[in-house]
Amino acid sequence: MASPSRPALTAALLFAAVALTACGASGPRTGALDRGSPDAHPTCRVHQHVLPGSDYTGGKDSAPLAVLDMLRYYTSQRALPFCDHRPATAQDTAWTGLYHRLTQR
């Protein structure tokens, strides 16, 4: 049986590396609040694509300006419908829950 050629071996190793990287990135993504396009008088809000990151949930390690920006956003826009008229996603619910936890004192 002939041994695999160098390009085939390289391709196989590259494929394995990409597959292993993808396995490690399968956890829930966290990050910053998506406020959509800047509009002085928004008529709808966008869905969140990530769960709240540690800047918002990190307690003493959170970023106060990020938390205040998120509180301002949800105070002014939480009653607006979503722009695509679909129900809240799991990420939307997580951000709304964070808003409620931070304002229930």
Disulfide bonds with the S-S distance in Angstrom:
Cys44-Cys83 1.96
